[in-house]
């Protein structure tokens, strides 16, 4: 099971790395989580330089793809050569966006009239792209999900874990990273947000 986190230059560390850390709480021999980027190295919005683990082309073969957020997402969405490298298929992949990653969902034609969650800064741009923005932290329909607000990234990661490894695995991952003394509350809140969007 391979999960790719698309991460572009000027990325938001919270969006890509919280998901990376949480998804790696799943300890299964066939479970792999990778940072995918268009270049060998990428620099975050706060100057952190990181090496990619896989290319964008390799990410298109993953079982799940999360699209991270960043300060240059509008530039990424407008880059025809870059967007042509992203061939995602919700028929065979789980696909999720974090904050401004919703712009790429729209640009790739994956929303198909679905509402979406995003951050407040990106909201007008997503609406301009023709998508309805919800006033909530998480939404999913079938194999497509979106989260709005940096600290909603654990909802998106928990949804992926629940879909690919089961709800118990998602609860365990949230429990592990949650603050001491608040673990059960964090687990319950996360599952309340993602539960309605999980298959019966």
ABEGO torsion letter per residue (X at the ends): XBBBBBBBBGBBAAAAAAAAAAAAABBBAABBBBBBBABABBBBAAGBBBBBABBAAAAAABABBBBBBEAAAAAAAABAAAAAABBBBAAABBBBBBEAAAAAAAAAGAAGGBBBBBBAAAAAAAAAAGBBBBBBABBBBEABBBBBEAAAAAAAAAAAAAAAAEAAAAAAAAAAABBBGAAAAAAAAAAAAAAAABBX
